[in-house]
Amino acid sequence: MIGAETLRVEKFASLDGTIDDYFREYEMSSNAELFESLCPYFGVLWPAGFELARYVEEKSAEWRNKKVFELGCGLGVPSLVLAKKGVSVTASDFHPDVPAFLAANEAHNGVKIPFVPLDWKSRGHSADIIVGSDLVYDHTQPQTLIDFLRGSVWAEVILTDPGRPYWDSFLALAKAEVNWRVEEFLLKGIFFVRILNVST
């Protein structure tokens, strides 16, 4: 239950067991070096993603005429909530197994969400609002995410994180952007940042 919405979400029964299965699969295919970048963290509803979904549910009436783009959607829960509320939303992720889970969750919840397979090194994406959770896991991701946002067109970004080690690095880079206004807040122990593009 997220706000007024009841969702049915297909996810991994056990993250640890799934990680072991994925690693064996990559090892057998001689692609073990891909495992680190394709580790299946997407198959869990993390607390930061849940709180983002709660937040967007509360904003859905305000966003009814906006175009929303979810980065690193994983199971797609924020996108599912927005779609059920009638908001135009597109989901995106890098992991090749995400589309199958997203399709199952669309079917469970009676919605259809456009999906974009997205490497953050791509540029030129456009939306009124970009949302995302749990996006900075390693030391390269703060700068990569900043570069993606620099190369995209948007008015507002809402991101959440549980307070991982590289979250502060991302915030410092965001605050250094002269055309962005950065607002931080905490909801139910989850760190939120709202970035407004003051150049638009």
N, C-alpha and C positions, 0 to 999 in steps of 0.2 A: 504494500500500500504506500503510494507516494502522493501526499495531498489527497485530492479527491479521486485519484486514479489507482485502480487495481491492475497490476501488471503480472503476466506470467512470463518468466524469464528462464530460458535454457542456458545453463552454465555447466562448468566442470563439477563433477561430484567431488573430486580431490585434485587440488592443484599439484601437490607433490607427486602423486601417481601419474598425472598427465605429463608433468615435466620429464619424469623418467621415461615414459612411453615416447615422447617426442625425441629425447636424446638418442634412444636406441634406434629410432627410425632414421634420424640424420646420420648416425654413426654407420648404420648398415648401407646407407646410400653414398657413403664417402663424402658427406657434406657436413661433417661435425663442426666445421668452422662457422657454419651458418647458425648454429644453435643459439649462440649468445644474442644475436640480433633478432632471432625469431622465437625466442622463448615465449611460451604461451601464457603470459600474464593477462592477456586480454580476456580469458575465460572465467574471470572472477569479478563479482561486483564489489569493488573496493569501497571503503567508507567515503573517500573523496568523490567518487563517482556517484554514490548514493546521495550525498549532500548536494552535488551539482544538480542532480535530477530533481530534488526537492526545490531547489532555488528556481530552476527554469519553469517548474510547474506553477510557482507563485507568480512568475513574470509572464506567463503564457498569454494572458489577456492583453497585456501591454505590447507584446511582440506579435500580435495576430497578423499585422501587415508587414512584418519584417522577414527577411531571408536570413536563416540561421545556418551555420556550418559547424559541425562537430568534428574536432580533431581527435585522432586516436580513439575512435568510438568504442572499440572492443565489443561488448555485448549490446551496445547502443541504447542503454537505458534512458539517458537524457533525450536522445532523439526520439525514442518511442513515446516518451511523455509528451514532447512537443507535437509530434504527429497526431497523437490522440486528441490534443487540444486544438487541432486545426492550424498549427503554425507550419509554415513552409520551412522544412529542414532537410539538409543533406548531410549524410554521415560519411566519414572517411577513416581509413586506417591503412597501415603498411603491411600488416600480417596477412598472408594469403588465405588463412583459414577463417578470418573474420566474416567474409560474405555469407558463408554457410550458416554460421550462428545467427547473424543478423536476419537472414531470410527466415530462419525458424522462429525467431522472436517476433518478426513482423506477422507471420502467420498466426502465432499464438495470440496476438493482440489486435488483429484485424486492421493493420495499417500497412502502407507501402512507403518506403523511404528511399530516395535516390542515394546511391553509394558511389564514392570515388576512391579507387585504390591510390593512396597518396604517400609519396616520399616527400618529406619536408624540404628536400633540395629543389623541388619544383617551385615555380613562381606563377604569379598571375591569377591567383584565385580571388574571388570576390564574393562578399556577403555583407549584410548589414551588421551582423553579430557573429563572432566566432566564440565557441565554447569548447572546453576540454578539461579533462581531469587526469592526474597522475602522468604527466607528460615528461618530467625531467628525472630520469633514473640514473643517468651517468654524466660524466663531466663534459661530454661533447654536446649534450642536448640543450643546455641553456642558450648557447650561441646559435645552434642550428634552428631553434625555435624562433629566436629573435630575427634571424635572417629570413625565415619564412614569413613572419609577420611584416617585416619591412617590404617584402616583395609581393604582398597581397593588398587588396583593397577592402577596407572595413571601417566601421565607425566605432565599434565597441568590441572588446574581448573580455570574456569572463573565464578564468581558469581556477582550478582548485588543486590542492596538494595537502598531504598529511604532515608536511614538514620534513621532507627528505633532504639530504645534505646539499643538493644542488638547487633547491628552491630559492635560497637567498641569492645565489649567483644569477639566476634568471631575473629576479626582482631588481638587482643592481644594474643589470644591462638594460632592462626596460626603463628604469628611472633616468638613465643617461640619454634616452631618446628625446630630443628637444620638442618633437611634435606629439608626444604622448603624455597624457596625464594619468598617473598611477594612483589608484586607491586600494588600500588593503583593509580587509576585515576578517573576522573569525566567526564561524558559525558551527556550533556543536563540535568544537575541537578541530575543525578543518580550516586551513588557510585559504582564503579567497583573494584574488586580485581582479580588479576591474580596471581595464586600460581604455581610455578614451583617446581617439585620434583627433586631436584639436586642429589638424590641418584640413579636415574634410568639412 
